Amino acid sequence: MRLDAEMLLASVGQDLSESGRKCLARTEIRDLEVEDGGASAVLDDPDSELFGVWVGVVNGVLTAECDCADEALDDVCEHAVAVALKALESGFTFSSIPAYAEDDDPEPDTASR
C-alpha cells in the first residue's frame, strides 16, 4: 500500500483532515523519524502540551498511537494526521507491517530449550 497525502486525508474523513491540517500549521513537530514502517515524532502543541506520536499502516489500515486523551476515542487523532502529513512532506514512505498480538513473538525463544 502506497500512502500519499490525498489518500491519507480521504481515509480519515473531512473533519479529521481539517483538524489535522490545522494542527500541523500550529504545532512544532520534532524528532521526526522512520519507525516500524511508519513515522514517529514529538509534537509540541502550543494550545496543549508535548505528545509522543507514531503513525503507520498496519495490515493495510492507517493506525496511530498518541499520548493525547483523544487517542482513546479513535485510533487516529489530529496529532497523528499532522505527523503523517509532515512525514509525507519530508519524503517518508509508509510501508504496511503485520500486527503481532502481545503474546506473539516473531523471534523464537531458544533460551528456554
N, C-alpha and C positions, 0 to 999 in steps of 0.2 A: 504494500500500500504506500503510495507516494502522497504525502500530505503537503498541501500548499495553503496559503492564507485564505483563498476563496473557499476551499474545501473545509478548512477549519471553521471559518465563520458560519458556513452553511450548516455544519454538523451541530453547532451549539445553539442555533436559533438567533433570532433578531435581537431580543432583549440582552442576552448574554454577550452577543457580538458587540453591541453598543457599549455595554458596561466594561467589557474587556479592552476595547479601543480607548475609552476614557481613562481607564486605569493605566494603560500603557503611557498615555500622554502626561499623566500627573505624577507618576512614580519614577523612582530610580531603580533600575534593575542591575544588580551587582552580581559578580561571580557567576556569570552565565557560562555553563559548560555542558558538554555532551555527557549524559549518564544513562546507562541501561537502555540505549536506543532512543532516548528522548532528550529532554533538556532540564537542567536544574538551575536554580538561581535563588538569590536572596532579593526580595522585593521590599523596598523602603517606601512605604505609603505615607505621605505627609499627613493624611487625614486619620491615620491609624498607628501602625507600628511596623516592625520588621516581620516578614513572613518568609519561611522557607517553602519553596515550591518545586515540585517535579511534575512534568507533564510529558506524556508519551503515548504510544499506541500499543495496547496490549490485546493480543488476539484479534487484531483488526478494529479495535474500539478505542477512541480517544479516552484517556484515563489520566487522572491527576491526583496528586497528594499535596495538600496545602495546610499550613498551620492555622489558617483562619477558621472562625466559627462556621462560616458558610459551607465549608467543605463537607460537614456532616449532613447537610441538606441535599447536596448534589455532588456527584463525583467531580465535576469540573466547575470551578468558580471563576470569577472575573480575573483573579490574580493568575490563575493557570492560563487563561486565554491570553493575557498580556505577555506572560513569559513565552508562550508558544509563538505569538506574533513576533516578538523580539528575536527569538531563535531563528525563525524563518527569514526575517530581515537580515540576520547575520550569516545566512547561508547554511544553517544546520539542515541535515537530512534526518527525518524521523524514520525509524525502521520498526516494524511491528515485532514485539517479543512475545514469547509464550508466557502465560501466567503459571506460577507454581503455587500450590497450596502450601501453607506453613509447614506441614509435615513432610512435604516432598523435598527431597534433597537431590539436586541434579548431579552431585558427586557422591558416589557410593562410599559408605563408611567402612574402610578396610581395617581400621584400628581395632574394631570390636571383634574381629575374627580370630 
